[in-house]
């Protein structure tokens, strides 16, 4: 039963998630569930839904127990494609499946099993969608060119460019060295409106962006060390330390989170719209639509929806160790609700 990528978490790297593709998780879960507990397996104890990119706590602990029994001292926390752990799981699972009956005497009647209620199902994550502006192409690009209402650089380009040319030039200047922002822009043109899976990007942001870490951590009551605490924050463009995240996500209307102090984890998720916000008389103006130095670029983004470009949902969910979000947040922990200062105005204004 081959797998294509690693399954589990990196024990020695603060339990950083591996690839954890859904089919690979299902393969490892099936093997561990077939191996009895006495053999280091889960004996059917791993249940619940599989989330692509995220090894559940139950799966990670089952992998770790198997590893400790058969590869003591290794402490990797994951199963490698074609690795010794996977081969050992396959051997033991096959042995458990094909083991012949051992008694020649008539088999004893099975012992009565106590009737127990099934474990409660884990609640599904509720995603709160961000506001949809859904500006429509106007076909009035000549009027944008006549009055770009943008900074000098964008205005000069707008007057001699069609929407695609302006977008290409602006993104080349603004997205240089920002691979995540570039990937989001490409998806705008090529994704056909399909969701952009942000699980890995959300994890990277929560592990590395000190200003975002501080804003989330500041919502937790001081001194809280047990139980759970849930809440949500709005991330504005000034709330990012890394410009690549600012240019990728723009403003996130609602980032939900739940701290589990007993388990030592942070669960976070969001669903927000990737779209453009121009301000001209021929576009409906909604809250959050503001005249920006890149106003004409935003108009170009809307006009390009008459071709192959499509708005889309950015949707991500991740669970990480609490110490990961605490790693750099202290550098920016300015207290409850305090503004974290001005930041860049990205080309993308989601």
N, C-alpha and C positions, 0 to 999 in steps of 0.2 A: 504494500500500500504506500506508494511514494508520495512525498509532499514536495511542493515547489519552493517553499521558503521556511524560515524559522518560525517556530510556534512557542509562545511563552513570553517570559520577560527576562531581562538581563539582571540577574541578582546582584552582580557586583557593580552595576551602574544605576543604583537607586530604582531598580525595577523598571527600567525603560522598556517600553513595549517593542517586541520584534515585529516582523511583517504581519503575522497572524492573519493570513488570508483565510476566508471562511471555509473553503474545502479542506485546507490543511488542518485547521482547528478541528473540523468534524472527524477527520481521519485519526488524529491523536486522541480525541475524546473516545472514539469507538474502541481504539486499542486499550486505553487505560480502563474503560468500563468493563471490558472482557477479562481483564486480569484481576484476580482476587486481591483483596487487601493484604492478605498474608504474603502475596508475591510482590508487593509494592504498588499494586494498581489501585483503581478507585472502586472496583467491584460494583459498578453501576451507579456510583454516587455523584457523577458529574451530570447535572441537569441544567435547564435554562437555555435561553436563546443564545445563539452565536452572533457576535457583532464583529464584522470585518475590521481588522486592524487593532482589535482590543481583546487581549486574553483576559478572561474573567479571573477573579480572585480564586475561585474554586479550581479552575484549570491550572493556573500557575502553581498553586499549592500541591495539586496532584502530581504535576511534573516534578516539582522539587522533592516530594517524598520518594517518588520512583528513583530519582537521581541519587538521593542520599543512600538509598538501600543498595543500589547496584553499582554506583560510581561514587563511593564516599569521598568527600573532600573536593569534588569537582566544582560544585556550587555555581553552575552556569545558569540554571533556571529555564533553559529552553531546549527544544528538540531540533536538531539540524537535519536537513534533507540528506539522506544517505549516511547519517552518522551512526555511531555506536549505540546511542540511546534508542533511536528509532528501530534499529535492527533487533535490539534486546526486547523492545516492546512487541515487535512482530513475532518473535520466537515464543514469548510467554503467552501472548494472546492466542496463537495457533495451538499451543499445548493445552491451554484451558478449553479451547473449543473442541479439540479432538480427543480429549482424555477419555479412555474406555471405562466402563463400569468395573469396579475392583472386586466385587464380592461374587462368589459362586452361589451363595445361599440366597434365598428369596430376599429381595430388597425390603428393607423395613419401610413401614408406612411413614410418609413424610410428617415431620413434627408440625403441629399446628402453629401457624404464624399469627402473631398478634395483629389485629386489625388496626391500622394506623391511618390517619388522614394524610393525603399527599402534601408535600411541602407547599406553602403558599407560593403562587406565581409571583415573580418579580414584576413590579409595576413597569409598564412601558414608559419610556421617557416622553414627556410632553414638550414638544417644540413650539415655541411662541414665535410665529412668523413676524418679521419686521414689516414696516410700512412699505406698500407698493406704490410707486409714483406712476410708473407705466406711461411715460411721455411718448407721444406718437410722432412719427416723422411728419414734418410740415410741408416739405418740398419748397421751402422758402429760403434756401441757402444764400441766394443773392442778397437777401435782406440782412442775413448774418454778416456777410462780407462787407456790406455797406456800413454796418455798425457792430464790429466784433465785441465791443465793450469788455475787452480783456487787457492783459498787460501788453507792453510794447512788442515783445517777442511774438506772442500768440497773434496779436492783431495784424502784424506785418505778414506773417505766414498765411493767415486766414484770407487776406485780400487777394492772394495769388494761388490759392489751393482749393481743391474740392475737399469734401469731408474726409475721404480716405487718405489723401495726401497730408492734410493737417493732422489727422490722428497719427499717421506714421511718423511724421516729424516730431510731434510733441512727445510721443511715447519713446522715441529714440533718445530724446534729450532727458526726459524725466525718469525713465525706467532703467537707465544704464546702471548695472550692478545691482539690480533688484529682480532676481529670478522668479520670486514668488509673484510679484506684481505682473511680470511679463506673462507668466503662465495663466493668470486670471484674464488678462486682456486677450490672449490667444483663444481662450475658451469662449469669450464673448463673441468672437468671429466664427469659431468652429464647433462649438458645443451644441448648437441647435436648441438652446434653452434648457438642456438637461442640467440637473443639479451638479454642483461642483463639490466633491467630498472633501471636507476640510479637517477630518479627524487628525491627520498627522500635522497639519499646519497649526491647528488649535493647540495641540500638545507642544509643538515647538514654541509657540508664542507664550504659553503659560510657564514653560521651563526657562525661557531666556529673556523675556521682556520685563525688566524691572518695574517700569511704570505701570504696566498692566497688572503685574503681580501685586503691586502695592494697592492699586485701586480695588482689586478683589478682596485682598486681605483686610483692608480698612473697613469693610462692611461687617466683619465678624466682631461681636462684642468682645471687649478686652477681657483677657483671663479665661476665655472659654477653652477647656481642654478635654471635655468628654461629651459623648452624645453626638448629635448631628446638628448642623445649622445650614439652612438653605436661604438663598437670596438671589438677587440679580443686579446687574449694573448696566448702564449704557456707556459704551466706549465711543468717545469723540476722537476726532483726528489728532487732538493734542494729547491724548491719553496713551500714545505709543512711544516707546523709546526707539524702536527700530522703524525706519522709514519704509522698509519693505512691507511690513505689516500694515502701516498706514495707507500706503498706495494700493495694497491688495484689498483690505476690508473696508477702508473708509470708516464711516460711523456705523457701529453695530448697535441697533436699537435696543437689543436685550441679550445679554450674555447671562445665562442661568448657571448657578453653581450650587453644590452641596458639599459641605465639609463633613467628613465622618472621622471624628477624632479618635474613636475607639479602633477603627480599622486603619487609621493613618492615611486616608486617601482624600482626594478632591475629585469630584465628578463635575464636569462642566460641559455645557452644550449651547449651541445657538443656531438660528436659521435667519439669514438676512439676505436682502436682495442686492445683487450686483446690477446697478443701473446708473444712469447719468442724469444730472440735474441742471440743465441750462435755464437761464432766466431771460426770456424775450417775450414780447406781447403775444406771440402766436403759440406759446406753450402754456398749458394750465400751470399756475404757480401754486405749489403745495408747501406746507411747513417743512423746512429743511432745504428748500430751493433758495439758494442765495447766489448773488453775483460774485463769482470767484475770478481770480486772475486768469483762470483757464476757461472762462465762460464759453468761448467759441469752441473749444475742444469738447465740452459737454454737449453743445449743440451738434457737433459732428457725430458724436456717439449716438445720439438719438436719430439723426438723419440716416445713419448707416443701417438702422434697423429696417429700412426699406429694401436692403440687400440681404446678406446672410447673417448679419449680427443679431443676437438675441439676448435679452436680459435673462438672468438665471438666479436660482437660489444657491447661496453658499450655506452649506449645512455640515456641522461638525459636532462630534461628541467624543469625550475622552475621560479616562480616569487615571490619575497620576498620584504618586506619593505626595503627602503634604510637604515633606522636606524639599521637594523640587520647587514648589512655588515660594518657599521661604528663602531660597538660595540667594536671590539678589534683591528681593523686595525691600529689605531694610534700608537700602540706599535711597529709596524714594518714599518711605513710609512717612507721609506728612500729616497723618491723622484722618479722622472720619470726614469724608466728603470734601476735603480740601482740594482746590484746583492744583493741577500738577504743572501749570505753566503753558506757554504757547508752544505750538509745534508746527510742522510743515503743512502746507495746503497741498494735498496730493492732486495729481491729474484726475484720478478716479475719485468720485465723490459719492460713494454708495450710501 
